[in-house]
């Protein structure tokens, strides 16, 4: 059927630029070991994901450079080289972990 008012509000809230743009939201059962998942994201998944990027992405434009754990999950920082050859942060992908959900949010700098 067609979305109800609550569903439309949720969809519009997911594209609020002030808070970032929600790319994915997944609900799941209980998160048993939050600290272990954060450690895995930062120390295993992050480096492996950055190494598997195509050469084209690594050489042109903005690119993901580091994955760091945060209080709410993890963040993938995107940088580009400015006109003065200094790296500039252009945005980030926030991986937010709740008690029973995961959200990916794109936030521009």
Secondary structure as UniProt FT lines:
FT   HELIX           5..13
FT   TURN            14..15
FT   TURN            17..19
FT   STRAND          21..27
FT   HELIX           34..40
FT   HELIX           41..45
FT   HELIX           46..51
FT   HELIX           55..59
FT   STRAND          63..69
FT   STRAND          73..81
FT   TURN            83..84
FT   STRAND          87..97
FT   STRAND          101..108
//
